[in-house]
């Protein structure tokens, strides 16, 4: 006998778990399938930032702010500890030549309506004593937050299960089942499962699964690598970027005084990859250091280039970390689109298939996406407009070489 579900969600990251939660809470019969364990993919392989600091005004910021504005009530609603910290985040800098553009960045962000300020070096070190005396200033946004990403996913999945959802780990989807112009379910490692609607929330795996059903998704893979240290004394409770990370963001690149040469390091050229220079200290005292970025295709493993780049630059920029014991390193494939917005939409000309994928900032955008997916299924009014996330939008038709956020 074939199993049936009103809605089948494929993918157990934050987007899939949040979609299952909001669907189940709306009274929809929903089954979530995860090939490995919840949070195994991109969601469980990042720094855990809910990062408001550099989000572009418009749909990108709206996706995150809907989550951030509801974060205290959402934590209470889910009822599980996801190690959520709402202490704010900073971007530190140590070069006097960078100061004018950092000041311009803060002024622009304030004009955009964000609570941002420019700290002195002493103020930055008071917040984060791990920073060295060479730091001369930092931008600070009180809205930046952090979660333990795997616990974040499990909190949504557990809440979904309490509302009646089936959460099934270790069930691999081989292909989507298509009958004519309609997706009717999925062939899985435990047999076929039929569904009235299928939500494809499989992150980096989404394009391959869609292609087997004759659907092309303009979603591309980017590899991020992270190093974790052994526990150290607690010296920060904030999410922190170094100034090198800012060149990845269009909100920074578009400033009149931006000069790319001031925000690069020759190590990036030597290792032939960029460093999204971010770090945070976990509850157990260990540091997460990242993220070496490149585009080798669908490659999940960390490599010596990435680990070397991370270690070299963090030992240079934050000398306190030279004393850190090495624990482990890993890679992850982050899906991205060329306009930096996920696809959250029914697929044109194919009934029964909703895509919720292409998130490069899923910790913050995932919960909002779950609400939008529920609206697509139930017909309820969406919490923000769905138009910017349509599958057929013009912004997805550009050739993608690499991602700019």
C-alpha positions as YAML, in Angstrom:
chain: A
units: angstrom
residues:
- id: 1
  name: UNK
  ca: [0.00, 0.00, 0.00]
- id: 2
  name: UNK
  ca: [1.16, 3.52, -0.74]
- id: 3
  name: UNK
  ca: [1.33, 6.04, 2.07]
- id: 4
  name: UNK
  ca: [-0.52, 9.31, 1.71]
- id: 5
  name: UNK
  ca: [-0.18, 12.76, 3.23]
- id: 6
  name: UNK
  ca: [-1.90, 16.05, 2.48]
- id: 7
  name: UNK
  ca: [1.52, 17.75, 2.27]
- id: 8
  name: UNK
  ca: [4.93, 16.12, 1.96]
- id: 9
  name: UNK
  ca: [7.89, 18.29, 2.99]
- id: 10
  name: UNK
  ca: [11.26, 17.14, 1.66]
- id: 11
  name: UNK
  ca: [14.22, 18.39, 3.68]
- id: 12
  name: UNK
  ca: [14.88, 18.56, 7.41]
- id: 13
  name: UNK
  ca: [16.73, 21.86, 7.66]
- id: 14
  name: UNK
  ca: [15.29, 25.05, 9.14]
- id: 15
  name: UNK
  ca: [13.10, 25.75, 6.08]
- id: 16
  name: UNK
  ca: [11.57, 22.28, 6.02]
- id: 17
  name: UNK
  ca: [11.09, 22.12, 9.80]
- id: 18
  name: UNK
  ca: [9.51, 25.59, 9.95]
- id: 19
  name: UNK
  ca: [7.24, 24.73, 7.01]
- id: 20
  name: UNK
  ca: [6.11, 21.54, 8.75]
- id: 21
  name: UNK
  ca: [5.45, 23.47, 11.95]
- id: 22
  name: UNK
  ca: [3.32, 26.22, 10.42]
- id: 23
  name: UNK
  ca: [1.43, 23.76, 8.22]
- id: 24
  name: UNK
  ca: [0.68, 21.44, 11.14]
- id: 25
  name: UNK
  ca: [-0.34, 24.38, 13.32]
- id: 26
  name: UNK
  ca: [-2.81, 25.36, 10.57]
- id: 27
  name: UNK
  ca: [-4.39, 21.91, 10.77]
- id: 28
  name: UNK
  ca: [-2.77, 20.44, 7.65]
- id: 29
  name: UNK
  ca: [-1.75, 16.77, 7.64]
- id: 30
  name: UNK
  ca: [1.98, 16.97, 6.95]
- id: 31
  name: UNK
  ca: [4.88, 14.54, 6.71]
- id: 32
  name: UNK
  ca: [8.50, 15.74, 6.75]
- id: 33
  name: UNK
  ca: [11.26, 13.55, 5.30]
- id: 34
  name: UNK
  ca: [14.95, 13.99, 6.07]
- id: 35
  name: UNK
  ca: [17.52, 11.71, 4.42]
- id: 36
  name: UNK
  ca: [19.97, 11.88, 7.32]
- id: 37
  name: UNK
  ca: [19.18, 13.60, 10.64]
- id: 38
  name: UNK
  ca: [17.47, 16.92, 11.23]
- id: 39
  name: UNK
  ca: [19.81, 19.82, 10.51]
- id: 40
  name: UNK
  ca: [22.37, 17.55, 8.85]
- id: 41
  name: UNK
  ca: [22.83, 19.74, 5.76]
- id: 42
  name: UNK
  ca: [23.57, 23.45, 5.39]
- id: 43
  name: UNK
  ca: [21.49, 24.42, 8.43]
- id: 44
  name: UNK
  ca: [23.66, 22.43, 10.82]
- id: 45
  name: UNK
  ca: [26.97, 23.51, 9.27]
- id: 46
  name: UNK
  ca: [26.99, 27.28, 9.76]
- id: 47
  name: UNK
  ca: [27.81, 29.79, 12.50]
- id: 48
  name: UNK
  ca: [24.19, 30.09, 13.65]
- id: 49
  name: UNK
  ca: [23.93, 33.83, 12.99]
- id: 50
  name: UNK
  ca: [20.58, 35.57, 12.63]
- id: 51
  name: UNK
  ca: [22.29, 38.49, 10.93]
- id: 52
  name: UNK
  ca: [20.43, 41.77, 10.41]
- id: 53
  name: UNK
  ca: [23.52, 44.00, 10.14]
- id: 54
  name: UNK
  ca: [23.99, 43.88, 6.35]
- id: 55
  name: UNK
  ca: [20.60, 42.75, 5.03]
- id: 56
  name: UNK
  ca: [19.36, 44.84, 2.11]
- id: 57
  name: UNK
  ca: [16.26, 46.96, 2.65]
- id: 58
  name: UNK
  ca: [13.28, 45.29, 1.00]
- id: 59
  name: UNK
  ca: [12.37, 41.60, 0.79]
- id: 60
  name: UNK
  ca: [15.77, 40.41, 2.05]
- id: 61
  name: UNK
  ca: [15.48, 42.41, 5.27]
- id: 62
  name: UNK
  ca: [11.75, 41.65, 5.54]
- id: 63
  name: UNK
  ca: [12.43, 37.89, 5.57]
- id: 64
  name: UNK
  ca: [14.78, 38.21, 8.53]
- id: 65
  name: UNK
  ca: [13.03, 40.99, 10.44]
- id: 66
  name: UNK
  ca: [9.76, 39.04, 10.56]
- id: 67
  name: UNK
  ca: [11.66, 36.33, 12.42]
- id: 68
  name: UNK
  ca: [13.76, 38.70, 14.53]
- id: 69
  name: UNK
  ca: [10.77, 40.78, 15.65]
- id: 70
  name: UNK
  ca: [9.01, 37.63, 16.84]
- id: 71
  name: UNK
  ca: [12.08, 35.91, 18.28]
- id: 72
  name: UNK
  ca: [11.24, 36.15, 22.02]
- id: 73
  name: UNK
  ca: [7.66, 34.96, 21.52]
- id: 74
  name: UNK
  ca: [8.80, 32.33, 19.02]
- id: 75
  name: UNK
  ca: [11.26, 30.85, 21.51]
- id: 76
  name: UNK
  ca: [8.46, 30.64, 24.08]
- id: 77
  name: UNK
  ca: [6.06, 29.23, 21.50]
- id: 78
  name: UNK
  ca: [8.44, 26.44, 20.45]
- id: 79
  name: UNK
  ca: [9.15, 25.56, 24.07]
- id: 80
  name: UNK
  ca: [12.66, 24.16, 23.56]
- id: 81
  name: UNK
  ca: [16.10, 25.58, 24.25]
- id: 82
  name: UNK
  ca: [17.84, 26.45, 20.98]
- id: 83
  name: UNK
  ca: [20.54, 28.47, 22.80]
- id: 84
  name: UNK
  ca: [19.14, 31.70, 21.36]
- id: 85
  name: UNK
  ca: [21.27, 34.76, 22.17]
- id: 86
  name: UNK
  ca: [20.03, 38.26, 21.37]
- id: 87
  name: UNK
  ca: [23.08, 40.27, 22.43]
- id: 88
  name: UNK
  ca: [23.73, 42.01, 19.12]
- id: 89
  name: UNK
  ca: [26.57, 41.77, 16.64]
- id: 90
  name: UNK
  ca: [29.58, 43.77, 15.53]
- id: 91
  name: UNK
  ca: [31.99, 44.19, 12.64]
- id: 92
  name: UNK
  ca: [35.44, 45.19, 13.93]
- id: 93
  name: UNK
  ca: [38.22, 46.95, 12.00]
- id: 94
  name: UNK
  ca: [41.88, 47.70, 12.65]
- id: 95
  name: UNK
  ca: [42.93, 49.93, 9.73]
- id: 96
  name: UNK
  ca: [42.49, 53.73, 9.95]
- id: 97
  name: UNK
  ca: [41.91, 53.81, 6.18]
- id: 98
  name: UNK
  ca: [38.74, 51.76, 6.71]
- id: 99
  name: UNK
  ca: [37.23, 54.20, 9.23]
- id: 100
  name: UNK
  ca: [35.54, 56.57, 6.72]
- id: 101
  name: UNK
  ca: [33.65, 53.82, 4.91]
- id: 102
  name: UNK
  ca: [32.69, 52.17, 8.22]
- id: 103
  name: UNK
  ca: [31.24, 55.49, 9.37]
- id: 104
  name: UNK
  ca: [29.41, 55.87, 6.07]
- id: 105
  name: UNK
  ca: [28.06, 52.35, 6.42]
- id: 106
  name: UNK
  ca: [26.63, 53.09, 9.87]
- id: 107
  name: UNK
  ca: [25.04, 56.33, 8.64]
- id: 108
  name: UNK
  ca: [23.39, 54.50, 5.73]
- id: 109
  name: UNK
  ca: [22.10, 51.72, 7.95]
- id: 110
  name: UNK
  ca: [20.62, 54.24, 10.39]
- id: 111
  name: UNK
  ca: [18.96, 55.96, 7.43]
- id: 112
  name: UNK
  ca: [17.58, 52.53, 6.47]
- id: 113
  name: UNK
  ca: [15.92, 52.34, 9.89]
- id: 114
  name: UNK
  ca: [18.28, 49.94, 11.64]
- id: 115
  name: UNK
  ca: [19.56, 50.58, 15.21]
- id: 116
  name: UNK
  ca: [23.25, 50.81, 14.32]
- id: 117
  name: UNK
  ca: [26.12, 52.68, 15.95]
- id: 118
  name: UNK
  ca: [29.87, 53.08, 15.56]
- id: 119
  name: UNK
  ca: [31.94, 51.93, 18.55]
- id: 120
  name: UNK
  ca: [35.43, 52.98, 19.50]
- id: 121
  name: UNK
  ca: [38.10, 50.31, 19.86]
- id: 122
  name: UNK
  ca: [37.78, 50.48, 23.65]
- id: 123
  name: UNK
  ca: [34.00, 50.06, 23.46]
- id: 124
  name: UNK
  ca: [34.39, 47.09, 21.12]
- id: 125
  name: UNK
  ca: [36.86, 45.40, 23.48]
- id: 126
  name: UNK
  ca: [34.60, 46.04, 26.46]
- id: 127
  name: UNK
  ca: [31.86, 44.09, 24.67]
- id: 128
  name: UNK
  ca: [34.25, 41.43, 23.36]
- id: 129
  name: UNK
  ca: [37.48, 41.22, 25.39]
- id: 130
  name: UNK
  ca: [38.80, 38.60, 22.96]
- id: 131
  name: UNK
  ca: [39.51, 41.41, 20.48]
- id: 132
  name: UNK
  ca: [43.10, 42.72, 20.46]
- id: 133
  name: UNK
  ca: [44.35, 46.29, 21.16]
- id: 134
  name: UNK
  ca: [44.86, 46.81, 17.41]
- id: 135
  name: UNK
  ca: [41.08, 47.02, 16.90]
- id: 136
  name: UNK
  ca: [40.24, 50.72, 16.50]
- id: 137
  name: UNK
  ca: [36.48, 50.51, 16.09]
- id: 138
  name: UNK
  ca: [33.43, 48.43, 15.23]
- id: 139
  name: UNK
  ca: [29.93, 48.76, 13.90]
- id: 140
  name: UNK
  ca: [27.28, 47.43, 16.26]
- id: 141
  name: UNK
  ca: [23.67, 46.34, 15.66]
- id: 142
  name: UNK
  ca: [21.58, 45.29, 18.65]
- id: 143
  name: UNK
  ca: [19.26, 43.16, 16.48]
- id: 144
  name: UNK
  ca: [21.87, 40.57, 15.50]
- id: 145
  name: UNK
  ca: [21.32, 37.23, 17.23]
- id: 146
  name: UNK
  ca: [22.58, 33.67, 17.30]
- id: 147
  name: UNK
  ca: [21.08, 30.20, 17.61]
- id: 148
  name: UNK
  ca: [22.50, 26.71, 17.90]
- id: 149
  name: UNK
  ca: [21.29, 25.77, 14.40]
- id: 150
  name: UNK
  ca: [20.65, 22.05, 14.93]
- id: 151
  name: UNK
  ca: [18.69, 22.77, 18.10]
- id: 152
  name: UNK
  ca: [16.83, 25.51, 16.22]
- id: 153
  name: UNK
  ca: [15.68, 22.96, 13.65]
- id: 154
  name: UNK
  ca: [14.74, 20.38, 16.25]
- id: 155
  name: UNK
  ca: [12.69, 22.94, 18.17]
- id: 156
  name: UNK
  ca: [10.54, 23.57, 15.09]
- id: 157
  name: UNK
  ca: [10.31, 19.86, 14.25]
- id: 158
  name: UNK
  ca: [9.29, 18.92, 17.80]
- id: 159
  name: UNK
  ca: [6.66, 21.66, 17.83]
- id: 160
  name: UNK
  ca: [5.38, 20.41, 14.45]
- id: 161
  name: UNK
  ca: [5.11, 16.88, 15.85]
- id: 162
  name: UNK
  ca: [3.11, 18.16, 18.83]
- id: 163
  name: UNK
  ca: [0.65, 19.56, 16.30]
- id: 164
  name: UNK
  ca: [0.37, 16.21, 14.55]
- id: 165
  name: UNK
  ca: [3.11, 16.28, 11.91]
- id: 166
  name: UNK
  ca: [5.07, 13.14, 11.12]
- id: 167
  name: UNK
  ca: [8.82, 13.82, 11.31]
- id: 168
  name: UNK
  ca: [10.80, 11.00, 9.70]
- id: 169
  name: UNK
  ca: [14.58, 10.97, 9.71]
- id: 170
  name: UNK
  ca: [16.71, 8.58, 7.68]
- id: 171
  name: UNK
  ca: [14.21, 8.45, 4.81]
- id: 172
  name: UNK
  ca: [15.86, 9.28, 1.50]
- id: 173
  name: UNK
  ca: [13.93, 10.65, -1.47]
- id: 174
  name: UNK
  ca: [15.10, 9.13, -4.75]
- id: 175
  name: UNK
  ca: [12.84, 11.12, -7.06]
- id: 176
  name: UNK
  ca: [9.64, 13.11, -7.22]
- id: 177
  name: UNK
  ca: [6.64, 11.25, -8.65]
- id: 178
  name: UNK
  ca: [5.10, 13.04, -11.63]
- id: 179
  name: UNK
  ca: [1.91, 12.25, -13.47]
- id: 180
  name: UNK
  ca: [1.51, 14.51, -16.48]
- id: 181
  name: UNK
  ca: [1.75, 18.12, -15.30]
- id: 182
  name: UNK
  ca: [1.37, 17.27, -11.63]
- id: 183
  name: UNK
  ca: [3.76, 16.17, -8.88]
- id: 184
  name: UNK
  ca: [1.90, 13.56, -6.85]
- id: 185
  name: UNK
  ca: [4.45, 12.48, -4.26]
- id: 186
  name: UNK
  ca: [7.92, 11.00, -3.91]
- id: 187
  name: UNK
  ca: [9.67, 7.66, -4.27]
- id: 188
  name: UNK
  ca: [11.57, 7.07, -1.03]
- id: 189
  name: UNK
  ca: [13.86, 4.51, 0.55]
- id: 190
  name: UNK
  ca: [10.75, 3.25, 2.38]
- id: 191
  name: UNK
  ca: [8.53, 3.16, -0.70]
- id: 192
  name: UNK
  ca: [6.32, 5.69, -2.47]
- id: 193
  name: UNK
  ca: [4.51, 8.40, -0.54]
- id: 194
  name: UNK
  ca: [1.67, 10.22, -2.29]
- id: 195
  name: UNK
  ca: [0.68, 13.76, -1.41]
- id: 196
  name: UNK
  ca: [-1.68, 16.50, -2.47]
- id: 197
  name: UNK
  ca: [1.21, 18.98, -2.30]
- id: 198
  name: UNK
  ca: [4.98, 18.47, -2.20]
- id: 199
  name: UNK
  ca: [7.21, 21.13, -0.63]
- id: 200
  name: UNK
  ca: [10.79, 20.90, -1.88]
- id: 201
  name: UNK
  ca: [12.93, 22.37, 0.91]
- id: 202
  name: UNK
  ca: [16.07, 20.32, 0.37]
- id: 203
  name: UNK
  ca: [18.56, 23.19, 0.08]
- id: 204
  name: UNK
  ca: [21.48, 22.24, -2.14]
- id: 205
  name: UNK
  ca: [19.80, 19.00, -3.15]
- id: 206
  name: UNK
  ca: [16.68, 20.75, -4.47]
- id: 207
  name: UNK
  ca: [17.87, 21.35, -8.06]
- id: 208
  name: UNK
  ca: [18.86, 17.71, -8.59]
- id: 209
  name: UNK
  ca: [15.57, 16.38, -7.20]
- id: 210
  name: UNK
  ca: [13.59, 18.86, -9.27]
- id: 211
  name: UNK
  ca: [15.55, 18.00, -12.42]
- id: 212
  name: UNK
  ca: [14.55, 14.33, -12.13]
- id: 213
  name: UNK
  ca: [10.94, 15.52, -12.43]
- id: 214
  name: UNK
  ca: [11.72, 17.76, -15.40]
- id: 215
  name: UNK
  ca: [11.87, 21.02, -13.41]
- id: 216
  name: UNK
  ca: [14.86, 23.37, -13.65]
- id: 217
  name: UNK
  ca: [15.70, 25.43, -10.57]
- id: 218
  name: UNK
  ca: [18.27, 28.28, -10.88]
- id: 219
  name: UNK
  ca: [19.84, 27.48, -7.50]
- id: 220
  name: UNK
  ca: [23.62, 27.12, -7.24]
- id: 221
  name: UNK
  ca: [26.06, 25.61, -4.70]
- id: 222
  name: UNK
  ca: [28.64, 27.49, -2.64]
- id: 223
  name: UNK
  ca: [30.95, 25.76, -0.16]
- id: 224
  name: UNK
  ca: [31.57, 27.24, 3.29]
- id: 225
  name: UNK
  ca: [34.15, 25.82, 5.71]
- id: 226
  name: UNK
  ca: [34.27, 26.25, 9.48]
- id: 227
  name: UNK
  ca: [36.78, 25.44, 12.22]
- id: 228
  name: UNK
  ca: [35.73, 24.71, 15.80]
- id: 229
  name: UNK
  ca: [38.16, 25.14, 18.69]
- id: 230
  name: UNK
  ca: [38.32, 23.44, 22.04]
- id: 231
  name: UNK
  ca: [36.47, 25.34, 24.83]
- id: 232
  name: UNK
  ca: [38.13, 28.50, 26.12]
- id: 233
  name: UNK
  ca: [37.18, 31.03, 28.83]
- id: 234
  name: UNK
  ca: [34.14, 33.06, 27.82]
- id: 235
  name: UNK
  ca: [35.17, 36.41, 26.32]
- id: 236
  name: UNK
  ca: [32.19, 37.33, 24.15]
- id: 237
  name: UNK
  ca: [28.46, 36.72, 23.91]
- id: 238
  name: UNK
  ca: [28.07, 38.45, 20.56]
- id: 239
  name: UNK
  ca: [28.20, 37.46, 16.91]
- id: 240
  name: UNK
  ca: [31.26, 39.06, 15.32]
- id: 241
  name: UNK
  ca: [32.54, 39.71, 11.84]
- id: 242
  name: UNK
  ca: [35.88, 41.14, 10.82]
- id: 243
  name: UNK
  ca: [35.90, 43.91, 8.23]
- id: 244
  name: UNK
  ca: [37.05, 41.52, 5.49]
- id: 245
  name: UNK
  ca: [33.58, 39.97, 5.51]
- id: 246
  name: UNK
  ca: [31.87, 43.19, 4.42]
- id: 247
  name: UNK
  ca: [33.09, 43.04, 0.82]
- id: 248
  name: UNK
  ca: [30.69, 40.12, 0.32]
- id: 249
  name: UNK
  ca: [27.64, 42.34, 0.90]
- id: 250
  name: UNK
  ca: [26.11, 44.69, -1.65]
- id: 251
  name: UNK
  ca: [24.93, 47.03, 1.13]
- id: 252
  name: UNK
  ca: [28.63, 47.72, 1.71]
- id: 253
  name: UNK
  ca: [29.87, 47.53, -1.88]
- id: 254
  name: UNK
  ca: [27.37, 50.17, -2.99]
- id: 255
  name: UNK
  ca: [28.73, 52.85, -0.61]
- id: 256
  name: UNK
  ca: [30.48, 55.74, -2.44]
- id: 257
  name: UNK
  ca: [33.64, 55.42, -0.33]
- id: 258
  name: UNK
  ca: [33.97, 51.63, -0.65]
- id: 259
  name: UNK
  ca: [37.37, 50.50, -1.91]
- id: 260
  name: UNK
  ca: [37.72, 46.76, -2.35]
- id: 261
  name: UNK
  ca: [41.49, 46.89, -1.87]
- id: 262
  name: UNK
  ca: [41.02, 47.94, 1.77]
- id: 263
  name: UNK
  ca: [39.03, 44.82, 2.62]
- id: 264
  name: UNK
  ca: [41.08, 42.02, 1.13]
- id: 265
  name: UNK
  ca: [44.01, 40.05, 2.49]
- id: 266
  name: UNK
  ca: [46.78, 38.55, 0.37]
- id: 267
  name: UNK
  ca: [46.07, 35.17, 2.01]
- id: 268
  name: UNK
  ca: [42.79, 35.05, 0.08]
- id: 269
  name: UNK
  ca: [44.78, 35.28, -3.14]
- id: 270
  name: UNK
  ca: [47.31, 32.70, -1.99]
- id: 271
  name: UNK
  ca: [44.62, 30.17, -1.04]
- id: 272
  name: UNK
  ca: [42.36, 31.14, -3.96]
- id: 273
  name: UNK
  ca: [39.24, 31.56, -1.82]
- id: 274
  name: UNK
  ca: [37.50, 34.30, 0.10]
- id: 275
  name: UNK
  ca: [37.09, 34.47, 3.86]
- id: 276
  name: UNK
  ca: [33.74, 35.52, 5.28]
- id: 277
  name: UNK
  ca: [35.55, 36.48, 8.47]
- id: 278
  name: UNK
  ca: [33.05, 35.67, 11.21]
- id: 279
  name: UNK
  ca: [33.22, 34.03, 14.62]
- id: 280
  name: UNK
  ca: [31.20, 33.39, 17.76]
- id: 281
  name: UNK
  ca: [31.69, 31.64, 21.07]
- id: 282
  name: UNK
  ca: [29.32, 28.80, 21.88]
- id: 283
  name: UNK
  ca: [27.74, 28.04, 25.24]
- id: 284
  name: UNK
  ca: [30.46, 25.46, 25.99]
- id: 285
  name: UNK
  ca: [33.22, 28.05, 25.40]
- id: 286
  name: UNK
  ca: [34.37, 26.73, 22.03]
- id: 287
  name: UNK
  ca: [34.75, 29.15, 19.13]
- id: 288
  name: UNK
  ca: [33.30, 28.69, 15.67]
- id: 289
  name: UNK
  ca: [35.61, 30.33, 13.11]
- id: 290
  name: UNK
  ca: [34.62, 30.81, 9.50]
- id: 291
  name: UNK
  ca: [33.94, 30.89, 6.77]
- id: 292
  name: UNK
  ca: [36.26, 29.99, 3.90]
- id: 293
  name: UNK
  ca: [34.20, 30.35, 0.71]
- id: 294
  name: UNK
  ca: [34.59, 28.84, -2.74]
- id: 295
  name: UNK
  ca: [32.59, 27.30, -5.57]
- id: 296
  name: UNK
  ca: [33.84, 23.76, -6.31]
- id: 297
  name: UNK
  ca: [30.36, 22.41, -7.06]
- id: 298
  name: UNK
  ca: [28.52, 19.99, -4.82]
- id: 299
  name: UNK
  ca: [31.51, 19.32, -2.53]
- id: 300
  name: UNK
  ca: [30.79, 18.93, 1.19]
- id: 301
  name: UNK
  ca: [34.17, 18.15, 2.69]
- id: 302
  name: UNK
  ca: [36.51, 20.67, 4.26]
- id: 303
  name: UNK
  ca: [39.98, 20.87, 2.75]
- id: 304
  name: UNK
  ca: [43.40, 22.02, 3.93]
- id: 305
  name: UNK
  ca: [43.21, 25.25, 1.93]
- id: 306
  name: UNK
  ca: [40.04, 26.34, 3.71]
- id: 307
  name: UNK
  ca: [41.22, 25.32, 7.16]
- id: 308
  name: UNK
  ca: [44.61, 26.97, 6.58]
- id: 309
  name: UNK
  ca: [43.02, 30.23, 5.44]
- id: 310
  name: UNK
  ca: [40.76, 30.35, 8.50]
- id: 311
  name: UNK
  ca: [43.56, 29.52, 10.93]
- id: 312
  name: UNK
  ca: [46.10, 31.91, 9.41]
- id: 313
  name: UNK
  ca: [43.87, 34.96, 9.37]
- id: 314
  name: UNK
  ca: [42.24, 34.43, 12.75]
- id: 315
  name: UNK
  ca: [45.63, 33.95, 14.40]
- id: 316
  name: UNK
  ca: [46.70, 37.21, 12.75]
- id: 317
  name: UNK
  ca: [43.57, 39.25, 13.51]
- id: 318
  name: UNK
  ca: [42.62, 37.80, 16.91]
- id: 319
  name: UNK
  ca: [45.91, 36.66, 18.51]
- id: 320
  name: UNK
  ca: [44.10, 35.32, 21.58]
- id: 321
  name: UNK
  ca: [42.93, 32.45, 19.37]
- id: 322
  name: UNK
  ca: [46.53, 31.26, 18.87]
- id: 323
  name: UNK
  ca: [46.10, 29.51, 22.22]
- id: 324
  name: UNK
  ca: [42.98, 27.66, 21.09]
- id: 325
  name: UNK
  ca: [43.05, 23.90, 20.79]
- id: 326
  name: UNK
  ca: [41.82, 22.53, 17.47]
- id: 327
  name: UNK
  ca: [38.67, 20.42, 17.74]
- id: 328
  name: UNK
  ca: [37.35, 19.81, 14.24]
- id: 329
  name: UNK
  ca: [36.55, 21.35, 10.86]
- id: 330
  name: UNK
  ca: [33.78, 20.78, 8.35]
- id: 331
  name: UNK
  ca: [32.34, 22.01, 5.09]
- id: 332
  name: UNK
  ca: [28.81, 22.66, 3.97]
- id: 333
  name: UNK
  ca: [27.07, 23.45, 0.70]
- id: 334
  name: UNK
  ca: [25.04, 26.63, 0.86]
- id: 335
  name: UNK
  ca: [22.45, 27.08, -1.92]
- id: 336
  name: UNK
  ca: [22.20, 30.55, -3.44]
- id: 337
  name: UNK
  ca: [20.40, 32.40, -6.20]
- id: 338
  name: UNK
  ca: [21.89, 35.24, -8.23]
- id: 339
  name: UNK
  ca: [19.64, 37.87, -6.62]
- id: 340
  name: UNK
  ca: [20.24, 36.53, -3.09]
- id: 341
  name: UNK
  ca: [16.55, 35.80, -2.52]
- id: 342
  name: UNK
  ca: [15.17, 32.28, -2.08]
- id: 343
  name: UNK
  ca: [12.48, 30.78, -4.28]
- id: 344
  name: UNK
  ca: [9.24, 30.43, -2.33]
- id: 345
  name: UNK
  ca: [6.56, 29.63, -4.85]
- id: 346
  name: UNK
  ca: [4.50, 27.11, -6.70]
- id: 347
  name: UNK
  ca: [6.40, 26.00, -9.79]
- id: 348
  name: UNK
  ca: [4.86, 27.45, -12.96]
- id: 349
  name: UNK
  ca: [3.20, 24.88, -15.25]
- id: 350
  name: UNK
  ca: [3.67, 22.08, -12.68]
- id: 351
  name: UNK
  ca: [0.86, 21.48, -10.23]
- id: 352
  name: UNK
  ca: [1.40, 20.15, -6.72]
- id: 353
  name: UNK
  ca: [4.99, 21.36, -6.27]
- id: 354
  name: UNK
  ca: [6.07, 24.22, -4.00]
- id: 355
  name: UNK
  ca: [9.74, 25.18, -3.89]
- id: 356
  name: UNK
  ca: [11.18, 26.71, -0.72]
- id: 357
  name: UNK
  ca: [14.90, 26.76, -1.36]
- id: 358
  name: UNK
  ca: [17.90, 28.91, -2.25]
- id: 359
  name: UNK
  ca: [18.42, 30.46, 1.21]
- id: 360
  name: UNK
  ca: [21.84, 31.91, 2.02]
- id: 361
  name: UNK
  ca: [20.66, 33.22, 5.40]
- id: 362
  name: UNK
  ca: [18.31, 30.46, 6.50]
- id: 363
  name: UNK
  ca: [18.52, 30.81, 10.29]
- id: 364
  name: UNK
  ca: [16.73, 34.16, 10.04]
- id: 365
  name: UNK
  ca: [14.74, 33.63, 6.84]
- id: 366
  name: UNK
  ca: [13.68, 30.01, 7.47]
- id: 367
  name: UNK
  ca: [10.91, 30.67, 10.00]
- id: 368
  name: UNK
  ca: [9.36, 33.37, 7.79]
- id: 369
  name: UNK
  ca: [9.61, 31.00, 4.83]
- id: 370
  name: UNK
  ca: [7.70, 28.39, 6.80]
- id: 371
  name: UNK
  ca: [4.88, 30.89, 7.31]
- id: 372
  name: UNK
  ca: [4.86, 31.72, 3.60]
- id: 373
  name: UNK
  ca: [4.75, 28.05, 2.62]
- id: 374
  name: UNK
  ca: [1.78, 27.55, 4.92]
- id: 375
  name: UNK
  ca: [0.04, 30.50, 3.24]
- id: 376
  name: UNK
  ca: [0.65, 29.00, -0.21]
- id: 377
  name: UNK
  ca: [-0.98, 25.74, 0.88]
- id: 378
  name: UNK
  ca: [-3.86, 27.09, 2.94]
- id: 379
  name: UNK
  ca: [-4.61, 30.30, 1.05]
- id: 380
  name: UNK
  ca: [-4.12, 32.42, 4.17]
- id: 381
  name: UNK
  ca: [-2.83, 35.99, 3.89]
- id: 382
  name: UNK
  ca: [1.01, 35.87, 3.78]
- id: 383
  name: UNK
  ca: [2.97, 37.67, 6.50]
- id: 384
  name: UNK
  ca: [4.99, 39.50, 3.81]
- id: 385
  name: UNK
  ca: [4.51, 39.72, 0.06]
- id: 386
  name: UNK
  ca: [5.38, 36.59, -1.92]
- id: 387
  name: UNK
  ca: [6.05, 38.51, -5.14]
- id: 388
  name: UNK
  ca: [9.84, 38.98, -4.67]
- id: 389
  name: UNK
  ca: [10.29, 35.22, -4.20]
- id: 390
  name: UNK
  ca: [8.46, 34.01, -7.30]
- id: 391
  name: UNK
  ca: [10.09, 31.20, -9.27]
- id: 392
  name: UNK
  ca: [9.78, 33.00, -12.63]
- id: 393
  name: UNK
  ca: [11.19, 36.39, -11.59]
- id: 394
  name: UNK
  ca: [13.57, 38.18, -13.92]
- id: 395
  name: UNK
  ca: [16.35, 38.38, -11.32]
- id: 396
  name: UNK
  ca: [17.02, 34.66, -11.61]
- id: 397
  name: UNK
  ca: [17.90, 34.74, -15.31]
- id: 398
  name: UNK
  ca: [21.42, 36.13, -14.90]
- id: 399
  name: UNK
  ca: [24.40, 33.80, -15.22]
- id: 400
  name: UNK
  ca: [25.84, 32.90, -11.80]
- id: 401
  name: UNK
  ca: [29.57, 32.79, -11.26]
- id: 402
  name: UNK
  ca: [29.59, 33.50, -7.55]
- id: 403
  name: UNK
  ca: [27.27, 34.89, -4.92]
- id: 404
  name: UNK
  ca: [27.19, 38.51, -3.73]
- id: 405
  name: UNK
  ca: [24.93, 39.08, -0.75]
...
